[in-house]
Amino acid sequence: MSARSVAAAKQDALGTSGPLLLVEEDQATAAFLAEQLAADGFPVLVAHTTDHAAALVAQREPSLIVLGDLGERRDALDLLVRAREGLTPGLEADVPVIVLTRYRDELDTLRCFDAGADDVVGRPFSYPELRARILALLRRSVARRPGRVLSVGALRIDTRAQQASFHDRPLALCRREYELLVHLAADPERVFTKHELLRDVWGFRATGATRTLDSHACRLRRKLGDAGLVVNVWGVGYCLRRQRAPRRAVA
């Protein structure tokens, strides 16, 4: 990710929201991550137990949680489930959560997603990759914040009403088409890989030979009148580019 993208994402996501909450029993890992995140400009709160995490959340709501190991494996998942069910005072149920796990098997990954994780990162992990995943979740969170209107050229997306229009004409989009459009509009001009989009929009962990992304992108382009707004970057993925020549959208 370019320095411009990192700076823009942090300015947008952190300017009006809370700190990152890092929940990790191992103090060496917690200290390393807290130091790296702080060096990248993220305000960070660190908790080593579930009780400590609950106390910090009661004081200030985080914009994202990085959830590591907490003694028994069940403790971390229980904390995640309680957050998703709205049982943690001061914490919104839709706060983004990245789970760090030392268990790299498929079953544990599925348990994390079933409990409500937005992303799962296996140990040992790369900090630059973790930072990129944090920024991706923050962008999605900001883009979908109620009342936010995204504008890219003649395209307007009202995230409160979950409606999109092109040249002031409403677009009839299915749920996945809308979510794909919002994801791309959150960072115009950036090329999202197919893996990123399938993971972040569809929640797929393994892309395999699925054509669902290409099919949805193709329908989305047709509904935009093939205006060149949704661009297929061959062999990489998709991006949203500002329209250069006005054209009418079709229903």
N, C-alpha and C positions, 0 to 999 in steps of 0.2 A: 504494500500500500504506500502511496506517495505521501511525502510530508504534508502536502496540501490537503489530501483527503483526511489524514489523521487530525490535523489542526481544525479543519472544518467540522468534522464529526464531534470532536471534543467541545468546540465552541457551542455548537447547536445542542448537543445532548447534555452537557454538564452546566451550561449557563443557567438553566432554570430547574435543575433537578438536584437530588441529593447525592451523597457520596457512594462509592462502591463499598459493599460489605463483604469482607473476606472472612469466611468461617473455616478454620483449619486447626486441627489439634496439634500437629507437628509445628513446633515453634520456629525451627530453622526454615521450613518451607514457607510459613506465614511471613517471617521476616524478609525473606528473599522477594516474595511476591509484592509485599507492601512497599519495599524499597524501589522495585522496578516500576510499579504502578505510579508511585509518587513522583518518580523521576520523569515519567511521561505526562505529568500534570493532572493525574486523577486524585481527588481527595479519597482517602481510604480509611475505613474503620475495620479493626481486626478483632475477631472473637475466637476463643479457643474452646468454648463449650456452648451447648444449646441455650443454657440460662444466660450466658454472657451475650449471645446473639440477640436474644429476646429483649434484654435490657437496653442494648444499643439501638435496636429498632424502635423501642418505645420513645427514645429521645429524638431520633431523627430518621425519617424514612429513607432507605437507600434507593438509588436508581437502578441498581443491579446487584445480584448476589453471586459471588464465586464460592461455591459450596464444596469443601474438601472432605477429608475424613474426620470423623468424630467418634473415637473409641470404637464402639460396636457399629458395624455397617448400617444397621437398622436406624441408628440415631440420626444420621444425615438424611436418610430417606423420610423418616418421620417428620423431621423439621421441614422438608420440602412439601410433604403432603399437607401439613398444618398450614403452611403459607398459602398453598393453592386453595384450600378450603376456607380461607379467611379467618383462621383461628388464631393468628398471631396479631395481637393488638399493635396498631400503628403501621401495619404492613399491607399494602394493596395485594390482592390475590393474583394480579397479572404482572407482578414485578419480574423482569427477566432473571433467569437462574441458569448459570453454567455449573455443571457438576464435574469436579476433578475426581477421577477414580483410579485406584491402583489395579482394579479388576478390568482387564481388557477383553473379557469374553462377551459374546453377543447377548447372553442372558442378562448379565448385569446392566449392560447398556439399555436393553429393553425395559428393565425394572426402573431405571432412572427416568426414561421417557414416560413410562406409565405413571410414575409418581408426580410428573409435571415439569420435568427439566426441559429447558429450551435448547440446550446443547450439552454434549458430554465429551470430555477430553480425557484421554487415558494418560496415565503416568508411565514412563517419564514424558514430560511434555516440553514443547518449545515455547518459551515466553513470547517471542514475536507472533507465533500463531495464536496463542491465547489472547494477546492484545488485539489482534485482528478480529477474533471472534467476539470479544467484548464490544469493540466498536460497531461491528455488524448488528449485534443485538440492541445496542443503544440507538443506532440509526433507525431500526425498525420500531423501537419503542417511541421515539420522538415523532416519527412519521405518522404513527397511528394514534398519537395522543389526541383525545377528543377536542374538537374545535380547530384543529390545525388544517389549513388549506395549503395543498401543494400545487405549485404552478410551474409548468415547464412549457414555455411558449404558449400556444393556444390551448394546452391541456390544463384542466383544473380538477383537483381531487379534493372533495370535502370529506375528511376522515370522520367527522361527527355523524354526518348523514350516510357515510359510506356510499357516496355517489361520485361519478366522474362525468365530465363533459369535455367536448372537443369543439372549438369554435362555437361555444355556447349551446351546443347540441348535446343532450344527455346520451350517454353510452349505456347500452343494455349489456352488462357484464355478468357472467356467472361469478361465484365466490372466488375461485382460483384465478380467474382472469383479473379480477379486481385486486386480489392480494399480490399477484405478480406485478401489476402496474404500479401499485403503491411501493413495492420493494424497489423497483427500478427508479421510480421518481424520487425516492429518498436520497439518491446520490446520482443525479444526472451526469451523463458522459462517462461514468465509471463502467467498465466491463465486468459484469458478474459472471463467474464461471458457471457452467451447468451444474457442477457439483454443489456450489454455494446455493444456487436457486432451488435445487431439489431438496437440499438439506433445510434451508431457512424458510421456504414457502410451503413445501410439501411435507417436510419432516422426515425425508428419506435419509437413511444412513448409508445405504449402498445404492449406487445409481443403476448398475447393471445395464441392460439394454433398453430401458424404458424410453418411450417416445412422448410421454405425457407433457413434458415441458415444451417440446417443439410444437406439439399439437395446440396447446394453449396459446403459445406465442403467435402461431400462424393465425388463429381465430382473432386474437387481439389486434393484429395488424390489419386484418380485413375490416374490423369494426372501426378502426381509425382511418379507414379509407386508404390504407397502404401509403400513408403520408411519409414514410421513412422515419417515423418516430421511434419505433421499436426495431432495433437493428440486430441482426444475427451476425456475430463476429465469428467467422468460420473456424471451427475447431476449438473455440474457446467458450463462448456463451453469448449473452445478450447485454445490451445497454440501451439506455433511453437518450436520444439526442434531440436537441432543440430543433424544432421545425424551421426550415429555411424558406419553404414555399408553401403558402396557405392552401389547403385543400379541404373540401367538405368531408365530414365524417358520415358514415352510414350506420343505420340502426342494426 
